[in-house]
Amino acid sequence: LKCDQLSSLEYLEIKSCPMLKEVATLPSSCQKRQEGNDDHGEGPPSSSFPRLQRFCTDNRCSLMWILPQKLGSLESLKITGPHHDLIRFTEAEEEGWKHLTSVSAVTIWDCLELESLPSSMHIFPSLHSLYLRHCPKINRLPDGGLPTSLRELTISHCP
């Protein structure tokens, strides 16, 4: 999927594309990350989506591609399932969460195998809303806790 010239894009949703293996112009970008290569040079540069405010996906590849980018304008991140392969975030993904400084809302639902939230959630200065639904293997909040800016926490259908 080539989408490196959409500099005005404010909303991106990638859903119901199970065969999608690449979301960049560089070959094998997602495959290398899945194999544990944390080369942050993969994927488009952070300036590819300078206006992106909302991102929604049910595709692990697109999640691995978007998180390492420095998306200063991203306000809403929605990860929907069913993600049977998302057990925990990779080191590169964990690092990517730290760059989401403008995110005010995170929604994670139907990630049936996800065991934990990103450990860096407590440092999100703008996070106001966290919504978790049907993530049965999450049994605790991140060790660092949640940010003091959080105003709304919804946990539904999680043990």
N, C-alpha and C positions, 0 to 999 in steps of 0.2 A: 504494500500500500504506500504509494508515494504521496506525501502530503507536506513537503518542505517549503511550499510557496504560498501558504495560507496565513500570512502575517496579520490579517484582520480577524481571524477566527476567534470567537469568544466562547463558543460552546462546542464540545466534541464528545460524541457518544459512539462507542464501538461496542456493539452487542450482537449476539447471535451470529458470530463469524468464527465457528470452531476451527476452520481450516487456516485462519489467519496466523501466520508464523512470523511475520515481519511487518513492522510499522516504521519503516525508514527507507532511505534510498541506498543505504549501505547493506551489502548482502550479509545474511546470517547474524544480524544484530541481536535478535532474541535468542537464537540458538546458543551463541557464545555465553550469554548471561545465564541461560538455563544450565549450562555446563559448569558454572561457577567462575567464569572469567569476569572479573569486576572492572574491566576496562571502561572507564567513564568516557572514552572517546567515541564509543558506539552511539548510534542514533543521531538525530539532528541536533544542531547546536541550540543553546538555550534561547536564541533569538528567533527560532522558527515560529513560535507562538507567543509573541510578546503581549498579546491581549487576551489570551485564554483565561476565562474566569471559571468555567465549569467543565469538569471532565467526568464522564460516566463510562464504565466498562464492565463487561463480564468475561473479558479475555485476558488471561495471565500475561501473554506476550505484550499486549498494549500497556499493561500496568508496569511491567519491567522496563518498558521503553519510556514511559512518561515520568516515572518517579525520579530518575537521576537528573532530569532537566531542572534548570533554575527558573521556575515559573513564578515570578514575583507577583503576577496578577491573579493567580489561581485562588478562587474563593471557596469553591465547592468540589469535593472529591467523593464520588460514589462508586463503590466496588460492589457489584452484585454477582450472585452466583447463578447456577451452582458452580463453585470453584472446588473441584475435587482434588486439584493439584496444589492448591494454596494451603500449605500446612503452617509455614512461618515465612516471614519475609527474609529474603537473602540479605547478605551484608550490603550489597549495592543498593537494594531497595530501602533498607534501614537508613543508609546514608542519604538517600534521596528524600526521605520524609523530612529530614532536617532543613531542606531547602524550601519547604512549603510554608513560608513564614506568613503569607497572607490568607491561608485557608481558615475560613470561619466555620465551615460545616463539613463533617466527615460522616458518611453513611457506609456501613458495611453490612450486607445482608446475604443470607444463603451461602455463606462460605463454610460448608459443612465440615471441613477438615482443619480449618484455621485454629491454631492452638493459642496464639497470643497476638496482642495488638503491638504496633511499633513501640519499641522501648523509648523512643524520643518524644512521645506525645506530650510529655509534661513541659516541653520547651516551646510549644506552639503558642506564640503570643496572641494570636487572633482567634483561636478556636473557641467558638461560642456554643456549638451544637455537635454532639456525638450521638449517633444512632446506630445501635447494634441489633440485628434481628436474625434469628435462626442461625446462630453460630454455636452449635452445641458443644464444641470442644474448648471454647474459651471459658476458663473457669476462674480467671482473676484479671485484674487491671494491671497495666504495666508497672514494673518495680518502681519507676520514677514517679508514678502517680499520674494524675491528669492536670492540665494547666489550671491556674487560678482564674483564668478568663472564662472558663466553661460555665455557661448559664443553663444549658439544657442537656440532660443525659437521659437517653431512652435505651433501655435494655429489654428486649422482648424475645421470648422463646429461646433463651439461653439458660442453661442450668445454673 
